[in-house]
């Protein structure tokens, strides 16, 4: 049995799915269908990562949820599921020029959190034209069901939700790119937590910088390879750091195997590593991060930056200052940052 409440105000639809012993597949299928139950026309959508609420953290549960959302959206005739080319920056994926057949275009993303003996999942359908949520659906999964399926809500190296948020805050500077607030809705519509935006967040000082992985889910399995892409709206030079499951940070690019240029031309996508080298994904398993710091002036990477070091607020701040200042004694250069996390799972 399941109850649905539909309250319509303008373009906003809030749904709640309650489950009584329903399977994960059924819960996701109903939620995906509920998102478009009030639509009379089809919508082109891309499926983004589903993360731990208020963070970029993904897990085995994230991967399964995204796969199921993609599958059931493909079975519903009101969706046209699309996969954006990896060379398309997240900031431009909603541009009208890529909208097929004049259909509305948007995205489905979501978040989840542990509430007692259940995990609450929230899915949202968002229009690209105005970044407005036009439908939300939520449901709960018993922990016993997730255990039966062998799914975890956290990566292997993260023990609590609070720990995941603390590590993310450590890498986030004071000045953060702000997403416009959703359009206010009528008071009678229940207040529902907003799923965290799934496009790789740009942390901005003076220009927009974005970095993203070749897997939109940001879930990788042992033995896979990763490519990383960068885009900025300003000519800049960059350094890429890798932070591993033990919270040890080291320069990933440039490196001794790939000494390609660290110059990024404005409005151009750059892919690393270059041909002839690769980033192999392997154990230990858990959450890792890619952090990019860029400047409009070239800089020299100090030898200490190439040595593995345990992440701390002081270490991150020192790296930011080093890149912003370059090699000359002068006022700080224009700078920008971007980050994404990914999770490594066993096969």
N, C-alpha and C positions, 0 to 999 in steps of 0.2 A: 504494500500500500504506500501511496505517496500523495502528499498534498502540495498544490502549487498556489501561490498567491501572486496575482498579477495586478500591479498598480501602475497605471500609465499617466505620465505627466509630460507633455511635450514629446521629446524623443527618448526619454529615460524610462527604462523598464527594469524593475527590481524583482527578481524571482528567488524563491527559497525552496530547495529540494530537501525533503526529509527522508531518511532511509530507515527501513526496518529489515535488517538482514539482507539488503541488496548487495550484489557483487559490485566490485570496483568498475568493471566494464559497464554495467547497467547504470550506475551513478553518473559516470562520465557521459554516456550516451544521452541520458535525460537532460543533463546540464547543457550540453552542446545544442540539443534541440530546443531547449527553453530559451536560449539566447536569441533565436530568430523566430520564435513562435508568433510574435506580433508583426513580423515583416510580411509585406505583400510582394516584394521584389527580392531578387537574389543579391548577394553581396560577395565581392571578391575579398578573400582574407588570407593572411599569412599567419602561421602558428608560431608564436614566440615561446621563449623558455618560461617554465612555471617554477617559481623560486620560493624559498623560505621567506615569509612575510617580512617586509621592510629591509630586504637584503638582496644581494645577487647570488646567494648560495644555492647551489643545485645539488641533487642527490639522485639515488636510484629511483626514488619516488617521482622526482621531477621528470626523469626520462620516460618513465612509464606513463605518467599523466599526459605528457606532450604527445607521445605516440598514439595514445587513445583519442585525444582531442583531434589529432590530424586524421585518424581513421574514421571517426564518426562524423566529422565535418564533411569528409569526402563522400559519405553515404547520404547526406542530407542535401536535397536538391536546391535548398536556398543558399548554399555556400558554393563558391568557386575557389577552391584552395589553390594558392599559388606559392611558389618558392622564389624569392627574389634572387637575382644573380649575386654571387658572393662579392663581386666587385662593386655592388651598389651600397654606398654608405647608409647606415641606418637613418641618418637625418633626411635622406632623399627617397626612402623607400615608399613614402606615401604620396609622391609627386603625381599630379594629374596625368602627366605624360605616360605613365605606366599603367593607367587604368584601362582595362580591356572592355570593349563594348559599352562604354559609358555607365558601367555598373558602379554603385557605391564601392569604395575600397576601404578596408580597415584591417584590424588585427585582433586576434584572440590571445590574451595573456592571462596570467593568474598567479596566485600565491597560496601558501598553506601555512598553518601553524598548529602546534600541539596544544590542545585544550583538554586537560584531564586525560581520559582514556580514549580520546578520539583525536583525529586530525581533521581540522576544518579546512576545506578547499574552497577558494573563491575564483571563479572564472569571469572574465569581462570581455565584452565585445566593444571595440573602440573604433570610431570613425577617424580616418586619417585627415580629412579635410579640416576639422576643427578640434581634433584630439578629444572629442566628447565620448564618454561612455554611454552607449545607447542601450546596453543590457548587462545585467550582472546576475549570476546564479551561484549559489553556494550549497555545499553538501558536506557531510561528515563521514569519515571512514574510521571504523573501530581499529585500534592498534592491533587487536588480535587478527584482523583480516590482513593487515599489512605484514604481520609476522608470518602468516600462512603463505603469503605471496613472496616472501623473502625481500621485501622492500624496506628501505630505511629512509627516514626523513632528514637525516644529517649525514654528511660525509664521514668517513672512518676516523678522521683526525679531529673531528669537532664533537664535543660531548654534550653541549647544551645549546639551545637557541641563543641564549645570552652571550655565549662565547663567540658564536658566529657574528653577532652584531658588533661585539667589541673589536674583533679583528678588522671588520670592515671600516669601523670608525677610525681606527688607527691610520688607515691609508687615505682617509678623506680629509683634505685641507679645509680651512675655514670657509673659503669662497667656493661655492658650489653652484653649478648651473641649475636654475630653477625652472621646473615645468609649470606652465600656467595652470592655475587651479581649475578643477572641473566646474562647469556651469552650475550654480546653485539650483536645487530642485525644491519643489513645494514641501512644506513642513510635514505633510502627512506621509511622505515617503520614508520608510524606515532608514535610519542611518546604517550604511554598510561600509566596512573598511575597504579602502581603495587598493586594488592589487598594485604592487610596485611596477613601475614602467620597466619593460624588458629590453629595450634597446640599450646598448652599452652606454652608460652614463658619461657625459662629458663634464669634466671638472675644469672650470674656466677661470683663467686670470685675465687674459687679454684677447684670446681668439679661440675658436672652436676646434677641438681635437677629438677624434673618435678612433677607437681601436676595437676590433671584433675578431672572433674566431670563425673558422670555416664550418663549424657545427653550430647551428642556431640554438640547439638545446644546451650547448656547453657541457655535455656529458661525453666523456671519452672512455674507451675501454683499452685495457692493457694491450700494447702492440700497435695501436693506431698511430697515425701521424697528424700533426697539427700545422696549419699555416695561419699566419696572423696578418691582418690587413689594417692599414692606417689611412686616415683621411683628415685633412684640416682645411679651413677656409683661409689660411694664411701661410706663406712660405715659412718653413721652419726646419730646424735640426732636432733630432730626437735621440733618446736612449731608451731601450726596452729592458725592463727588469723582470726576472722570474722569481716568484716567492713560492717556495715548495711547501709540502705538507708539514714540514717541521718549522715553518715560519723563518726559513733561511733565505735571504735575498742575494741574488747575484746578477750581474749584467748578462743578458741573453743576446743582445745585439747592440753594436757590432761585436763580433767575437773572432777568435783566432781562425775559425774555419770559414767564416763569411765576413769579409771586410768590405762589403758593399757600402755604398754611400748611405749616410744617415740623414741625407737631405730629403725633405718631403715638399714637393711643389704644391702650391695651393690648388684645391679642387681636383686633385689627382690621387687615385688609390695606389698605395705602395704595398706590395706583398713581400713578406719575409717568412722563412729564409729564401734566399735566392736559389736558383737552380744549381745543383751540385752539393747542397747540404740539406738537412732536414731536422725537424724537431720530433723525436720519437717519444711517445707516451708510454710510461712504464711505472711499475710499482716503486715505492710504496703508494698505497691508495689513499685517496682523500681529496680535500679541496686545495687547489693551488690558485695563484693569481698572476696576472700579467699587468704590470704598471708601466705606463709610458709618461715620461716627462719631456717636454719640448720647449725650445726657445727660438726666437727669431734670429739669434746670433749663434754662430758655430761655437763649439766648446771642446775642450779636451777632457776626456774621461780620466779622472785621477786613478792611479794604480789601486788605491784602497777600495774604489768602487767595484773593481773586478774580483775582489776577494769575498768569498761567501761570508755573510754576516747575519746574525740573528736580528730580525726586524724589531725596531723600537721607534717610538715617536721621534727621538733625537736623530736616529739614523735617517729616517725618511726626510725630516726637515733639512738635515745637512745636505742630502742629495739634491733636494729642490734648490737650495741656495747655490750649490755648486753649478748646476746646469744653468740657472738663471744668470749667473754672473760670468760664466765662460772663463776665459783665462786672463782677462784684463781687469784692472781695478777701476770700476766705474759703476754707475747706478745699475740696478738689476734690469736685465733685459725683459722684453715681453715674454710671457711664458704661459703654458697650458698643460693640463694633465688629463689622462683618461685611464680607466682601469676596467678589467673584467675578470671574473672568477670562473673557474671550471673545475669539474670533479672527475677524478680518475677512478674507474671501477674495474674489478677483475672481470675477465671474459665470462 
